[in-house]
Amino acid sequence: MQAPAGRKVDGPALVVEHLTKRFGDRAAYSDVSFEIGYGEVFGFLGPNGAGKTTTVRTLGTLIAPTSGSARVAGLALTVSNGPAIRRRISIMPESPGLYTRLTVEENLECFAGLYGLSDARERIRKALGAVNLLERSHDLCGALSKGLRQRVALARALLNDPEVLFLDEPTSGLDPVAAREVHELITGMRSRGVTIFLTTHRLEEAERLCDRVAILNTTLRMIGRPDELRTELFARTLEVRTKAPLGDPDALFAGLSGVKGWSDAGGAAYRLEVTDPEVAAPGVTRALVAAGADVLSIAESRHSLEDVYLELVGEEEKAGRA
């Protein structure tokens, strides 16, 4: 991953090693380890109570870990490094936390003062431009829609030109149009080399935006690109549909190159477990045609990130309720 233009960066943006946070006897998260590169959008997924927000608060220097270590934007996660880390990162919580009686510009001026920015006016102009809000700078925040307030919160998070941006449920409660606008802003920040640490319950959002995802349920269950997780958890399959049920599907599919097994998917549909769909599909098609079957479709089954999530977390939640 490339770093933001003009920045000299050594190593990854985030390194987490065996990080644990306990509150008394309860572990918010335990023995968590991962690395994130500069310019990467990293999805952090898990059910309520899994430890996602607590992890963000830890890496954002708001609370101290119980054990383990981390490096954030190149700095060791220590109490003494807290101020320096906070100058390099930003956190956008699920609730924007804006002053509704102040204008957009006044809100940003307030937070620019907290950052101690010497070039506050120029920073505010750039931040509002990045989220397409320059023309709304004099509007009261209380008069804005939730989607626009989320954009103001993103502008606030960009004031200090962060190397790492933590977004906690940034599209929670937004309609599809407003959520898409936030997605476009995230994509734009990635192109500028900003590292995005994204917690979300919207699995289709994570699949669309994230280079890699981690699934947390107190401990880290899995980490990787969505396609890697699908391949690791699920067998590759072809879905075959014919106009009428096959007379003897077992005899037809047995021995075909690349076909490991098959199951009836109901009606005139069949699910074939294969080594490689691109290798197996032509032979399956030829065999069906030779048998006189009217083929309606042959396509690879595509497991979604939601399927991965439910496979890893769903069974655990069911067991916990039993």
MIROKOL-125637 format. One record per residue (C-alpha): residue number from 0; residue in three letters; chain; x, y negated, z negated. Coordinates in steps of 0.1 Angstrom, whole numbers, plus 5000, padded with zeros to 4 digits. Example, Ala and Ser with C-alpha at 12.3 -4.5 7.8 and 13.67 -1.06 7.14 Angstrom:
BEGIN
+-----+--------+--------+------+------+------+
: num : residu : chaine :    x :    y :    z :
+-----+--------+--------+------+------+------+
:   0 :    ala :      A : 5123 : 5045 : 4922 :
:   1 :    ser :      A : 5137 : 5011 : 4929 :
+-----+--------+--------+------+------+------+
END
This chain:
BEGIN
+-----+--------+--------+------+------+------+
: num : residu : chaine :    x :    y :    z :
+-----+--------+--------+------+------+------+
:   0 :    met :      A : 5000 : 5000 : 5000 :
:   1 :    gln :      A : 5012 : 4965 : 5008 :
:   2 :    ala :      A : 5015 : 4938 : 4981 :
:   3 :    pro :      A : 4998 : 4904 : 4985 :
:   4 :    ala :      A : 5017 : 4881 : 5009 :
:   5 :    gly :      A : 5046 : 4863 : 4993 :
:   6 :    arg :      A : 5048 : 4885 : 4962 :
:   7 :    lys :      A : 5077 : 4907 : 4955 :
:   8 :    val :      A : 5064 : 4939 : 4940 :
:   9 :    asp :      A : 5083 : 4969 : 4927 :
:  10 :    gly :      A : 5064 : 5002 : 4921 :
:  11 :    pro :      A : 5027 : 5008 : 4918 :
:  12 :    ala :      A : 5001 : 4983 : 4906 :
:  13 :    leu :      A : 4989 : 5005 : 4877 :
:  14 :    val :      A : 5006 : 5034 : 4860 :
:  15 :    val :      A : 4986 : 5052 : 4832 :
:  16 :    glu :      A : 5003 : 5081 : 4813 :
:  17 :    his :      A : 4984 : 5102 : 4788 :
:  18 :    leu :      A : 4963 : 5073 : 4776 :
:  19 :    thr :      A : 4939 : 5080 : 4748 :
:  20 :    lys :      A : 4915 : 5057 : 4729 :
:  21 :    arg :      A : 4897 : 5070 : 4697 :
:  22 :    phe :      A : 4872 : 5052 : 4675 :
:  23 :    gly :      A : 4874 : 5072 : 4643 :
:  24 :    asp :      A : 4867 : 5109 : 4651 :
:  25 :    arg :      A : 4852 : 5101 : 4685 :
:  26 :    ala :      A : 4874 : 5100 : 4717 :
:  27 :    ala :      A : 4862 : 5073 : 4742 :
:  28 :    tyr :      A : 4887 : 5088 : 4766 :
:  29 :    ser :      A : 4915 : 5113 : 4762 :
:  30 :    asp :      A : 4949 : 5121 : 4779 :
:  31 :    val :      A : 4941 : 5100 : 4811 :
:  32 :    ser :      A : 4969 : 5097 : 4837 :
:  33 :    phe :      A : 4970 : 5082 : 4872 :
:  34 :    glu :      A : 4988 : 5057 : 4895 :
:  35 :    ile :      A : 4973 : 5031 : 4918 :
:  36 :    gly :      A : 4991 : 5013 : 4946 :
:  37 :    tyr :      A : 4990 : 4977 : 4955 :
:  38 :    gly :      A : 4961 : 4969 : 4979 :
:  39 :    glu :      A : 4942 : 5001 : 4970 :
:  40 :    val :      A : 4905 : 5002 : 4961 :
:  41 :    phe :      A : 4903 : 5028 : 4933 :
:  42 :    gly :      A : 4869 : 5041 : 4922 :
:  43 :    phe :      A : 4864 : 5050 : 4886 :
:  44 :    leu :      A : 4833 : 5072 : 4883 :
:  45 :    gly :      A : 4815 : 5089 : 4854 :
:  46 :    pro :      A : 4783 : 5091 : 4834 :
:  47 :    asn :      A : 4773 : 5066 : 4807 :
:  48 :    gly :      A : 4796 : 5070 : 4777 :
:  49 :    ala :      A : 4824 : 5087 : 4797 :
:  50 :    gly :      A : 4849 : 5060 : 4788 :
:  51 :    lys :      A : 4851 : 5039 : 4819 :
:  52 :    thr :      A : 4845 : 5005 : 4805 :
:  53 :    thr :      A : 4867 : 5013 : 4775 :
:  54 :    thr :      A : 4895 : 5022 : 4799 :
:  55 :    val :      A : 4890 : 4988 : 4817 :
:  56 :    arg :      A : 4891 : 4970 : 4784 :
:  57 :    thr :      A : 4923 : 4988 : 4774 :
:  58 :    leu :      A : 4941 : 4981 : 4807 :
:  59 :    gly :      A : 4928 : 4945 : 4805 :
:  60 :    thr :      A : 4946 : 4941 : 4771 :
:  61 :    leu :      A : 4913 : 4935 : 4753 :
:  62 :    ile :      A : 4918 : 4966 : 4731 :
:  63 :    ala :      A : 4948 : 4987 : 4722 :
:  64 :    pro :      A : 4951 : 5024 : 4731 :
:  65 :    thr :      A : 4954 : 5049 : 4704 :
:  66 :    ser :      A : 4982 : 5067 : 4722 :
:  67 :    gly :      A : 4998 : 5070 : 4756 :
:  68 :    ser :      A : 5013 : 5043 : 4777 :
:  69 :    ala :      A : 5006 : 5022 : 4808 :
:  70 :    arg :      A : 5021 : 4996 : 4831 :
:  71 :    val :      A : 4997 : 4969 : 4845 :
:  72 :    ala :      A : 5009 : 4947 : 4874 :
:  73 :    gly :      A : 5045 : 4958 : 4867 :
:  74 :    leu :      A : 5044 : 4951 : 4830 :
:  75 :    ala :      A : 5043 : 4975 : 4801 :
:  76 :    leu :      A : 5010 : 4975 : 4783 :
:  77 :    thr :      A : 5021 : 4961 : 4749 :
:  78 :    val :      A : 5008 : 4934 : 4726 :
:  79 :    ser :      A : 5037 : 4911 : 4734 :
:  80 :    asn :      A : 5031 : 4915 : 4771 :
:  81 :    gly :      A : 4994 : 4907 : 4768 :
:  82 :    pro :      A : 4995 : 4871 : 4778 :
:  83 :    ala :      A : 5017 : 4878 : 4808 :
:  84 :    ile :      A : 4995 : 4907 : 4819 :
:  85 :    arg :      A : 4964 : 4885 : 4817 :
:  86 :    arg :      A : 4979 : 4860 : 4840 :
:  87 :    arg :      A : 4983 : 4887 : 4866 :
:  88 :    ile :      A : 4949 : 4903 : 4864 :
:  89 :    ser :      A : 4912 : 4895 : 4863 :
:  90 :    ile :      A : 4882 : 4913 : 4849 :
:  91 :    met :      A : 4847 : 4909 : 4862 :
:  92 :    pro :      A : 4823 : 4925 : 4837 :
:  93 :    glu :      A : 4789 : 4938 : 4847 :
:  94 :    ser :      A : 4772 : 4908 : 4832 :
:  95 :    pro :      A : 4786 : 4876 : 4849 :
:  96 :    gly :      A : 4785 : 4856 : 4816 :
:  97 :    leu :      A : 4782 : 4822 : 4834 :
:  98 :    tyr :      A : 4769 : 4790 : 4817 :
:  99 :    thr :      A : 4735 : 4786 : 4834 :
: 100 :    arg :      A : 4732 : 4748 : 4826 :
: 101 :    leu :      A : 4764 : 4740 : 4844 :
: 102 :    thr :      A : 4770 : 4738 : 4881 :
: 103 :    val :      A : 4790 : 4764 : 4900 :
: 104 :    glu :      A : 4820 : 4740 : 4901 :
: 105 :    glu :      A : 4817 : 4731 : 4864 :
: 106 :    asn :      A : 4817 : 4768 : 4855 :
: 107 :    leu :      A : 4849 : 4773 : 4874 :
: 108 :    glu :      A : 4865 : 4741 : 4860 :
: 109 :    cys :      A : 4858 : 4754 : 4825 :
: 110 :    phe :      A : 4875 : 4788 : 4832 :
: 111 :    ala :      A : 4903 : 4771 : 4851 :
: 112 :    gly :      A : 4910 : 4751 : 4819 :
: 113 :    leu :      A : 4911 : 4783 : 4799 :
: 114 :    tyr :      A : 4937 : 4797 : 4823 :
: 115 :    gly :      A : 4957 : 4765 : 4820 :
: 116 :    leu :      A : 4959 : 4761 : 4858 :
: 117 :    ser :      A : 4977 : 4729 : 4868 :
: 118 :    asp :      A : 4962 : 4730 : 4904 :
: 119 :    ala :      A : 4927 : 4738 : 4893 :
: 120 :    arg :      A : 4908 : 4718 : 4919 :
: 121 :    glu :      A : 4927 : 4735 : 4948 :
: 122 :    arg :      A : 4922 : 4770 : 4931 :
: 123 :    ile :      A : 4885 : 4763 : 4928 :
: 124 :    arg :      A : 4882 : 4753 : 4964 :
: 125 :    lys :      A : 4900 : 4784 : 4976 :
: 126 :    ala :      A : 4880 : 4807 : 4953 :
: 127 :    leu :      A : 4847 : 4793 : 4964 :
: 128 :    gly :      A : 4858 : 4795 : 5000 :
: 129 :    ala :      A : 4867 : 4832 : 4995 :
: 130 :    val :      A : 4831 : 4840 : 4984 :
: 131 :    asn :      A : 4814 : 4816 : 5008 :
: 132 :    leu :      A : 4800 : 4793 : 4981 :
: 133 :    leu :      A : 4816 : 4759 : 4989 :
: 134 :    glu :      A : 4782 : 4745 : 4999 :
: 135 :    arg :      A : 4767 : 4756 : 4966 :
: 136 :    ser :      A : 4794 : 4742 : 4943 :
: 137 :    his :      A : 4770 : 4715 : 4929 :
: 138 :    asp :      A : 4741 : 4739 : 4923 :
: 139 :    leu :      A : 4732 : 4749 : 4887 :
: 140 :    cys :      A : 4741 : 4785 : 4880 :
: 141 :    gly :      A : 4708 : 4790 : 4864 :
: 142 :    ala :      A : 4690 : 4783 : 4897 :
: 143 :    leu :      A : 4710 : 4809 : 4916 :
: 144 :    ser :      A : 4698 : 4844 : 4925 :
: 145 :    lys :      A : 4716 : 4873 : 4908 :
: 146 :    gly :      A : 4735 : 4880 : 4940 :
: 147 :    leu :      A : 4748 : 4845 : 4942 :
: 148 :    arg :      A : 4757 : 4845 : 4905 :
: 149 :    gln :      A : 4778 : 4877 : 4911 :
: 150 :    arg :      A : 4796 : 4858 : 4938 :
: 151 :    val :      A : 4803 : 4830 : 4914 :
: 152 :    ala :      A : 4817 : 4855 : 4889 :
: 153 :    leu :      A : 4839 : 4869 : 4917 :
: 154 :    ala :      A : 4851 : 4834 : 4924 :
: 155 :    arg :      A : 4859 : 4829 : 4887 :
: 156 :    ala :      A : 4879 : 4862 : 4888 :
: 157 :    leu :      A : 4899 : 4850 : 4918 :
: 158 :    leu :      A : 4910 : 4817 : 4901 :
: 159 :    asn :      A : 4943 : 4830 : 4889 :
: 160 :    asp :      A : 4951 : 4848 : 4922 :
: 161 :    pro :      A : 4952 : 4882 : 4905 :
: 162 :    glu :      A : 4973 : 4911 : 4915 :
: 163 :    val :      A : 4949 : 4935 : 4900 :
: 164 :    leu :      A : 4911 : 4929 : 4898 :
: 165 :    phe :      A : 4889 : 4950 : 4876 :
: 166 :    leu :      A : 4853 : 4951 : 4887 :
: 167 :    asp :      A : 4828 : 4967 : 4863 :
: 168 :    glu :      A : 4796 : 4976 : 4881 :
: 169 :    pro :      A : 4798 : 4946 : 4904 :
: 170 :    thr :      A : 4766 : 4954 : 4924 :
: 171 :    ser :      A : 4745 : 4965 : 4894 :
: 172 :    gly :      A : 4709 : 4953 : 4900 :
: 173 :    leu :      A : 4716 : 4937 : 4933 :
: 174 :    asp :      A : 4694 : 4942 : 4964 :
: 175 :    pro :      A : 4710 : 4959 : 4994 :
: 176 :    val :      A : 4718 : 4926 : 5012 :
: 177 :    ala :      A : 4735 : 4911 : 4981 :
: 178 :    ala :      A : 4753 : 4944 : 4975 :
: 179 :    arg :      A : 4766 : 4944 : 5011 :
: 180 :    glu :      A : 4779 : 4909 : 5006 :
: 181 :    val :      A : 4799 : 4920 : 4976 :
: 182 :    his :      A : 4812 : 4950 : 4995 :
: 183 :    glu :      A : 4825 : 4927 : 5022 :
: 184 :    leu :      A : 4842 : 4905 : 4996 :
: 185 :    ile :      A : 4859 : 4936 : 4981 :
: 186 :    thr :      A : 4871 : 4947 : 5016 :
: 187 :    gly :      A : 4885 : 4912 : 5022 :
: 188 :    met :      A : 4904 : 4912 : 4989 :
: 189 :    arg :      A : 4919 : 4946 : 4997 :
: 190 :    ser :      A : 4931 : 4932 : 5031 :
: 191 :    arg :      A : 4950 : 4905 : 5012 :
: 192 :    gly :      A : 4967 : 4931 : 4991 :
: 193 :    val :      A : 4947 : 4928 : 4959 :
: 194 :    thr :      A : 4944 : 4960 : 4939 :
: 195 :    ile :      A : 4907 : 4967 : 4931 :
: 196 :    phe :      A : 4898 : 4989 : 4901 :
: 197 :    leu :      A : 4861 : 4996 : 4906 :
: 198 :    thr :      A : 4838 : 5012 : 4882 :
: 199 :    thr :      A : 4804 : 5021 : 4897 :
: 200 :    his :      A : 4774 : 5044 : 4894 :
: 201 :    arg :      A : 4767 : 5039 : 4931 :
: 202 :    leu :      A : 4784 : 5069 : 4946 :
: 203 :    glu :      A : 4776 : 5059 : 4982 :
: 204 :    glu :      A : 4793 : 5026 : 4973 :
: 205 :    ala :      A : 4824 : 5044 : 4961 :
: 206 :    glu :      A : 4825 : 5066 : 4992 :
: 207 :    arg :      A : 4823 : 5035 : 5015 :
: 208 :    leu :      A : 4848 : 5013 : 4997 :
: 209 :    cys :      A : 4874 : 5034 : 4978 :
: 210 :    asp :      A : 4907 : 5048 : 4991 :
: 211 :    arg :      A : 4906 : 5072 : 4962 :
: 212 :    val :      A : 4883 : 5080 : 4933 :
: 213 :    ala :      A : 4887 : 5094 : 4898 :
: 214 :    ile :      A : 4859 : 5112 : 4880 :
: 215 :    leu :      A : 4860 : 5107 : 4842 :
: 216 :    asn :      A : 4840 : 5124 : 4815 :
: 217 :    thr :      A : 4861 : 5115 : 4785 :
: 218 :    thr :      A : 4889 : 5134 : 4802 :
: 219 :    leu :      A : 4899 : 5130 : 4838 :
: 220 :    arg :      A : 4881 : 5157 : 4858 :
: 221 :    met :      A : 4895 : 5150 : 4893 :
: 222 :    ile :      A : 4913 : 5124 : 4913 :
: 223 :    gly :      A : 4919 : 5120 : 4951 :
: 224 :    arg :      A : 4904 : 5108 : 4983 :
: 225 :    pro :      A : 4867 : 5117 : 4987 :
: 226 :    asp :      A : 4875 : 5141 : 5016 :
: 227 :    glu :      A : 4901 : 5158 : 4995 :
: 228 :    leu :      A : 4877 : 5163 : 4966 :
: 229 :    arg :      A : 4851 : 5178 : 4990 :
: 230 :    thr :      A : 4876 : 5202 : 5005 :
: 231 :    glu :      A : 4888 : 5213 : 4971 :
: 232 :    leu :      A : 4854 : 5219 : 4956 :
: 233 :    phe :      A : 4834 : 5232 : 4985 :
: 234 :    ala :      A : 4839 : 5258 : 5012 :
: 235 :    arg :      A : 4837 : 5245 : 5048 :
: 236 :    thr :      A : 4805 : 5255 : 5065 :
: 237 :    leu :      A : 4786 : 5252 : 5098 :
: 238 :    glu :      A : 4748 : 5247 : 5098 :
: 239 :    val :      A : 4732 : 5266 : 5127 :
: 240 :    arg :      A : 4696 : 5261 : 5138 :
: 241 :    thr :      A : 4679 : 5281 : 5165 :
: 242 :    lys :      A : 4644 : 5278 : 5180 :
: 243 :    ala :      A : 4634 : 5312 : 5167 :
: 244 :    pro :      A : 4649 : 5335 : 5140 :
: 245 :    leu :      A : 4677 : 5358 : 5151 :
: 246 :    gly :      A : 4669 : 5395 : 5154 :
: 247 :    asp :      A : 4701 : 5407 : 5137 :
: 248 :    pro :      A : 4722 : 5377 : 5125 :
: 249 :    asp :      A : 4746 : 5400 : 5106 :
: 250 :    ala :      A : 4756 : 5418 : 5137 :
: 251 :    leu :      A : 4759 : 5386 : 5157 :
: 252 :    phe :      A : 4780 : 5367 : 5132 :
: 253 :    ala :      A : 4802 : 5396 : 5120 :
: 254 :    gly :      A : 4836 : 5396 : 5134 :
: 255 :    leu :      A : 4835 : 5362 : 5149 :
: 256 :    ser :      A : 4868 : 5344 : 5148 :
: 257 :    gly :      A : 4869 : 5319 : 5119 :
: 258 :    val :      A : 4836 : 5330 : 5103 :
: 259 :    lys :      A : 4841 : 5343 : 5067 :
: 260 :    gly :      A : 4805 : 5349 : 5060 :
: 261 :    trp :      A : 4769 : 5337 : 5064 :
: 262 :    ser :      A : 4737 : 5331 : 5046 :
: 263 :    asp :      A : 4701 : 5325 : 5055 :
: 264 :    ala :      A : 4692 : 5288 : 5051 :
: 265 :    gly :      A : 4654 : 5294 : 5057 :
: 266 :    gly :      A : 4633 : 5297 : 5088 :
: 267 :    ala :      A : 4656 : 5298 : 5118 :
: 268 :    ala :      A : 4686 : 5281 : 5101 :
: 269 :    tyr :      A : 4718 : 5298 : 5090 :
: 270 :    arg :      A : 4748 : 5286 : 5070 :
: 271 :    leu :      A : 4782 : 5300 : 5081 :
: 272 :    glu :      A : 4813 : 5297 : 5058 :
: 273 :    val :      A : 4842 : 5291 : 5082 :
: 274 :    thr :      A : 4879 : 5285 : 5080 :
: 275 :    asp :      A : 4878 : 5255 : 5103 :
: 276 :    pro :      A : 4846 : 5242 : 5119 :
: 277 :    glu :      A : 4863 : 5230 : 5150 :
: 278 :    val :      A : 4878 : 5264 : 5156 :
: 279 :    ala :      A : 4847 : 5284 : 5148 :
: 280 :    ala :      A : 4820 : 5264 : 5164 :
: 281 :    pro :      A : 4828 : 5272 : 5201 :
: 282 :    gly :      A : 4829 : 5310 : 5194 :
: 283 :    val :      A : 4796 : 5308 : 5174 :
: 284 :    thr :      A : 4779 : 5289 : 5202 :
: 285 :    arg :      A : 4791 : 5314 : 5229 :
: 286 :    ala :      A : 4779 : 5343 : 5208 :
: 287 :    leu :      A : 4744 : 5328 : 5203 :
: 288 :    val :      A : 4740 : 5320 : 5240 :
: 289 :    ala :      A : 4752 : 5355 : 5249 :
: 290 :    ala :      A : 4725 : 5369 : 5225 :
: 291 :    gly :      A : 4698 : 5349 : 5243 :
: 292 :    ala :      A : 4692 : 5325 : 5213 :
: 293 :    asp :      A : 4679 : 5290 : 5220 :
: 294 :    val :      A : 4704 : 5268 : 5200 :
: 295 :    leu :      A : 4690 : 5236 : 5186 :
: 296 :    ser :      A : 4720 : 5224 : 5167 :
: 297 :    ile :      A : 4754 : 5235 : 5153 :
: 298 :    ala :      A : 4771 : 5210 : 5130 :
: 299 :    glu :      A : 4795 : 5210 : 5101 :
: 300 :    ser :      A : 4779 : 5206 : 5067 :
: 301 :    arg :      A : 4790 : 5173 : 5050 :
: 302 :    his :      A : 4791 : 5173 : 5013 :
: 303 :    ser :      A : 4788 : 5138 : 4999 :
: 304 :    leu :      A : 4807 : 5123 : 4970 :
: 305 :    glu :      A : 4774 : 5127 : 4951 :
: 306 :    asp :      A : 4777 : 5164 : 4956 :
: 307 :    val :      A : 4813 : 5163 : 4942 :
: 308 :    tyr :      A : 4802 : 5143 : 4912 :
: 309 :    leu :      A : 4772 : 5165 : 4904 :
: 310 :    glu :      A : 4794 : 5196 : 4908 :
: 311 :    leu :      A : 4819 : 5183 : 4882 :
: 312 :    val :      A : 4797 : 5163 : 4858 :
: 313 :    gly :      A : 4762 : 5175 : 4863 :
: 314 :    glu :      A : 4768 : 5210 : 4849 :
: 315 :    glu :      A : 4786 : 5195 : 4819 :
: 316 :    glu :      A : 4757 : 5172 : 4811 :
: 317 :    lys :      A : 4732 : 5201 : 4814 :
: 318 :    ala :      A : 4754 : 5222 : 4791 :
: 319 :    gly :      A : 4755 : 5193 : 4766 :
: 320 :    arg :      A : 4717 : 5191 : 4765 :
: 321 :    ala :      A : 4713 : 5229 : 4761 :
+-----+--------+--------+------+------+------+
END
